[in-house]
Amino acid sequence: MFAFIVRRIAQAVLVMLVISVIGFAIKSAVGDPVRDLVGIAVSVEERMALREELGLNDPLPVQWVRFVTNAVQGDLGHSYFFKKPALEVILKKAPATIELVLCSSLIIVLFSIPIGIFAAVKPNNFFSRLFMSLSIVGVSIPVFLTAIILIYIFAVELHWLPSYGRGDTVRIWGFWDTGLLTWDGLKHLVLPSISLSSIMLPLFIRLIRAEMKEVLETDYIKFAKAKGLKLSRIYLLHAFKNTLLPVITVGGVQLGTMIAFTVLTETVFQWQGMGFIFLEAVERSDTSLLVAYLVVVGFIFVLVNTVVDVIYGLVNPTVRITGRK
Amino acid sequence: MKMKWWKLLVLMLAFAMLFALGCADEGEEAEEAEEATETTEEAAEVEEAAPEQTVLRLAMDADPVSLDPHVQLSGGMLQYSHMVFDSLVRWTQDGQIEPRLATSWEQIDDTTLRFHLRDDVTFHSGNHFTAEDVAWTVARLKTSQDYKFLFDPFVEAKVVDEYTVDLISAEPYGLALSMATYIFPMDAAFYTGTDENGQPKDAIVKEGPSFANAHESGTGPYMVTEREQGVRNVFTRFEGYWDTESPGNIDVIEFTPIKEDATRVAAMLAGDVDMIMPVPPQDLGRVEQAEGVQLVTMSGTRIITLHMNQERREEFQDLRVRQAVVHAINNPGIVETIMKGFATAAGQQSPEGYLGYNPDLVPRYDLEMAMSLMEEAGYADGFTVTMICPNNRYVNDEKICETAVSMLAKINITVELTTMPKAQYWDEFDARVADMQMIGWHSDTEDSANFFEYLLMCPNTDTGAGQYNSNEYCNPELDALIAASATEIDPAKRAEMLQQAEAMAYEDAAFVPLHWQNLSWAGNDNLTIGDIVNVMNFPYFGDLAVQ
């Protein structure tokens, strides 16, 4: 396990380094941060002076080395727009995104597993067909549209739920602003979580159904049936466990993606999370925040994948054995 | 226990539902609970908040980038300045200048404008406001990267006595009083010294933390009591506010930025906020029809134009071709179809109300005339030009350009259009990469000369004139006229000069005028929005009342 973790840390460092190089390479294409810092009428000389002050006139490799040197000491640079350390800005927004993703994942897990299994076991049942057709619809509507429709139905027309933002938040552990502990915060979570899960949920239902159907065709299931085992035991214990492997793999990747790029959902709901500031950084060409963000996201991806690998090992012992070699 | 598999499934589903309820559908329960307790809650609220507070929930597209008014010259920062600070004088709705911290003013000689100040004003910090604060603020403005060009004509603000200050310019300056609308006195004592990082408190820092970026002490109607940039800003009415005659009666303004147009409108319609700005053109109708919501619109002062680069294209050096282009663009049509009537078609740069506004210069769409002009110039078969436009800077910018392209096709000018986000646009614009380029301009001085100085004077990198003149239009006569207008203190004479300059640009078809974008605000019916807004789009929230 120790060797495994060391290897993963080395991997994370490498990933972050590579991402920072890419980040610096695309930096200039995003735009000129100075433009967003000054009014349009400000003279060219003033802008040049500011560029010089920000170190933007140095060659990119020099800027990159400076960035890495500072990053080693935990300083990922200053966000030009927020006028604060970039890492602080990102970490401050992380709870919003993590809570949103958590809620969505919960919705996805709790609905996709029973529905997926049911649809595989009873493919001709009316409900199976209904769910399958609905899932097609779900996959094909863009998140943006789903979100707007939900807002118009539940906020504008019915006045049941709030239309934007996180509502009241409570600070726990001194740094984590949570919306999970207040009534208002929970109400604000409903629509964004549903929107965010609207694409993934159908995907997972279909994935579980397909995998389950495949497993149900295998010999050991037939053997178990012949042996006279209870159907529930066969489906849930023998079949479902083997269905899980690909689901976990896909789920892990998707979880990382959701944390990093919930841009659309967060924008529509003015949900101040990481996806939101990512877009803000791009639009305002806040390049230092952008690079810091990409590096942090690289870290999150390695982290999530590591956790997935550990879980994978628990579910499928053969992986664990090869991992130890 | 024996249980059939489907029973188990049903059980699991039920569990799933339960969990989901806990996490996702909490709202429904909440809703039920709310309905039950609504009446009692309301009653409780009234009881709890003994002196009941009037709260305005406000949503704009962005919030101030800093608490330091001198960190950036932008509409958003000026809106903020009017909430937390007070200017010496300010514009009224009809373009006049009214006293604020200065009660009166007089021109003592050609270069000196004397202000008499109020003696009953305190800053949020409790410090007393005097002429020293004005002098200090003007000195700071002269060091601000964004404001220094506006305050360059001034030598200094000189303290005469405790409540009298002289604003002294190097040469006679016609805009001295207008510039005083930008002087929002800051609390000199409060901003003097060093903060806990050893940085001077008055440092103007654009890209990092500073004392002034995070603290404020102005004289304005509201104090910043809570702020998380980009998320939530709370402004609380300043109890010691000097203007006791102000109709404003709102105790707390909760200001949330909502960037997405559709969400901002939905929040207004859902009753989650009390006032929004701006209202996107596509939603004007819906907002207007909504019950309990009022829509306020006003013609704005930002002119949207297309430039024709005469240096890149010799065709554009021919007056007839430029005239043809201007005649081919149906800008009233653009206003009607693309802007949904939410703009005013323009024939010049100066909007109505500006000194330079010349009523004779009207939009001149005439396709036949355009065709015959092209023929006359020998370009009946047309030519091909390139065009760049931003796609997220002005209202419907991309669509406007696409329409212009199809309009120019009718006089056989083929346009290769490239659009890009504003983050990348301005570098391209500066590099003059295309034959035609779009630019919108708002005059920072609220005066016509500013349009010419940036957009039409002969480009000169030494003086900075014509910085955004991608027409590469150069007319020494016009330059001389604008230069003369700067030192003219008689408004009538200045107006004549500026109107003549507009006429020259019109006859020369120096650029393609499109329209002035309208401004829009929406809010609950009981708000006096109509009284506090103006063409500069600096709503005076201090005077906003709930009726």
HADDOCK unambig.tbl for C-alpha pairs under 7 A between the chains (distance, minus, plus):
assign (segid A and resid 30 and name CA) (segid B and resid 423 and name CA) 6.79 0.50 0.50
assign (segid A and resid 30 and name CA) (segid B and resid 424 and name CA) 6.60 0.50 0.50
assign (segid A and resid 31 and name CA) (segid B and resid 423 and name CA) 4.84 0.50 0.50
assign (segid A and resid 31 and name CA) (segid B and resid 424 and name CA) 4.64 0.50 0.50
assign (segid A and resid 32 and name CA) (segid B and resid 423 and name CA) 6.59 0.50 0.50
assign (segid A and resid 37 and name CA) (segid B and resid 72 and name CA) 6.96 0.50 0.50
assign (segid A and resid 37 and name CA) (segid B and resid 206 and name CA) 6.65 0.50 0.50
assign (segid A and resid 38 and name CA) (segid B and resid 72 and name CA) 5.77 0.50 0.50
assign (segid A and resid 38 and name CA) (segid B and resid 73 and name CA) 6.98 0.50 0.50
assign (segid A and resid 38 and name CA) (segid B and resid 146 and name CA) 6.17 0.50 0.50
assign (segid A and resid 39 and name CA) (segid B and resid 72 and name CA) 6.22 0.50 0.50
assign (segid A and resid 39 and name CA) (segid B and resid 73 and name CA) 5.14 0.50 0.50
assign (segid A and resid 39 and name CA) (segid B and resid 74 and name CA) 5.97 0.50 0.50
assign (segid A and resid 39 and name CA) (segid B and resid 146 and name CA) 6.12 0.50 0.50
assign (segid A and resid 42 and name CA) (segid B and resid 146 and name CA) 5.73 0.50 0.50
assign (segid A and resid 43 and name CA) (segid B and resid 464 and name CA) 6.71 0.50 0.50
assign (segid A and resid 46 and name CA) (segid B and resid 145 and name CA) 6.44 0.50 0.50
assign (segid A and resid 78 and name CA) (segid B and resid 208 and name CA) 6.55 0.50 0.50
assign (segid A and resid 80 and name CA) (segid B and resid 207 and name CA) 4.33 0.50 0.50
assign (segid A and resid 80 and name CA) (segid B and resid 208 and name CA) 6.60 0.50 0.50
assign (segid A and resid 81 and name CA) (segid B and resid 207 and name CA) 6.55 0.50 0.50
assign (segid A and resid 83 and name CA) (segid B and resid 207 and name CA) 4.91 0.50 0.50
assign (segid A and resid 83 and name CA) (segid B and resid 208 and name CA) 3.98 0.50 0.50
assign (segid A and resid 83 and name CA) (segid B and resid 209 and name CA) 5.29 0.50 0.50
assign (segid A and resid 84 and name CA) (segid B and resid 208 and name CA) 5.69 0.50 0.50
assign (segid A and resid 84 and name CA) (segid B and resid 209 and name CA) 5.78 0.50 0.50
assign (segid A and resid 103 and name CA) (segid B and resid 23 and name CA) 6.33 0.50 0.50
assign (segid A and resid 107 and name CA) (segid B and resid 20 and name CA) 5.93 0.50 0.50
assign (segid A and resid 110 and name CA) (segid B and resid 16 and name CA) 4.78 0.50 0.50
assign (segid A and resid 111 and name CA) (segid B and resid 16 and name CA) 6.25 0.50 0.50
assign (segid A and resid 114 and name CA) (segid B and resid 9 and name CA) 6.60 0.50 0.50
assign (segid A and resid 114 and name CA) (segid B and resid 12 and name CA) 6.58 0.50 0.50
assign (segid A and resid 114 and name CA) (segid B and resid 13 and name CA) 6.02 0.50 0.50
assign (segid A and resid 152 and name CA) (segid B and resid 266 and name CA) 6.89 0.50 0.50
assign (segid A and resid 155 and name CA) (segid B and resid 270 and name CA) 5.42 0.50 0.50
assign (segid A and resid 156 and name CA) (segid B and resid 266 and name CA) 6.22 0.50 0.50
assign (segid A and resid 156 and name CA) (segid B and resid 269 and name CA) 5.72 0.50 0.50
assign (segid A and resid 156 and name CA) (segid B and resid 270 and name CA) 4.07 0.50 0.50
assign (segid A and resid 159 and name CA) (segid B and resid 270 and name CA) 6.22 0.50 0.50
assign (segid A and resid 160 and name CA) (segid B and resid 31 and name CA) 6.33 0.50 0.50
assign (segid A and resid 161 and name CA) (segid B and resid 27 and name CA) 6.52 0.50 0.50
assign (segid A and resid 162 and name CA) (segid B and resid 272 and name CA) 6.67 0.50 0.50
assign (segid A and resid 163 and name CA) (segid B and resid 266 and name CA) 6.81 0.50 0.50
assign (segid A and resid 163 and name CA) (segid B and resid 267 and name CA) 5.54 0.50 0.50
assign (segid A and resid 163 and name CA) (segid B and resid 272 and name CA) 6.99 0.50 0.50
assign (segid A and resid 164 and name CA) (segid B and resid 267 and name CA) 6.79 0.50 0.50
assign (segid A and resid 186 and name CA) (segid B and resid 26 and name CA) 6.58 0.50 0.50
assign (segid A and resid 187 and name CA) (segid B and resid 26 and name CA) 6.34 0.50 0.50
assign (segid A and resid 187 and name CA) (segid B and resid 27 and name CA) 4.87 0.50 0.50
assign (segid A and resid 190 and name CA) (segid B and resid 24 and name CA) 4.87 0.50 0.50
assign (segid A and resid 190 and name CA) (segid B and resid 25 and name CA) 6.29 0.50 0.50
assign (segid A and resid 190 and name CA) (segid B and resid 27 and name CA) 6.74 0.50 0.50
assign (segid A and resid 231 and name CA) (segid B and resid 5 and name CA) 6.13 0.50 0.50
assign (segid A and resid 232 and name CA) (segid B and resid 4 and name CA) 6.75 0.50 0.50
assign (segid A and resid 232 and name CA) (segid B and resid 5 and name CA) 4.27 0.50 0.50
assign (segid A and resid 267 and name CA) (segid B and resid 260 and name CA) 6.59 0.50 0.50
assign (segid A and resid 268 and name CA) (segid B and resid 260 and name CA) 6.10 0.50 0.50
assign (segid A and resid 268 and name CA) (segid B and resid 263 and name CA) 6.09 0.50 0.50
assign (segid A and resid 269 and name CA) (segid B and resid 263 and name CA) 6.70 0.50 0.50
assign (segid A and resid 270 and name CA) (segid B and resid 258 and name CA) 5.88 0.50 0.50
assign (segid A and resid 272 and name CA) (segid B and resid 231 and name CA) 6.60 0.50 0.50
assign (segid A and resid 283 and name CA) (segid B and resid 423 and name CA) 6.23 0.50 0.50
assign (segid A and resid 284 and name CA) (segid B and resid 423 and name CA) 6.30 0.50 0.50
assign (segid A and resid 285 and name CA) (segid B and resid 423 and name CA) 5.92 0.50 0.50
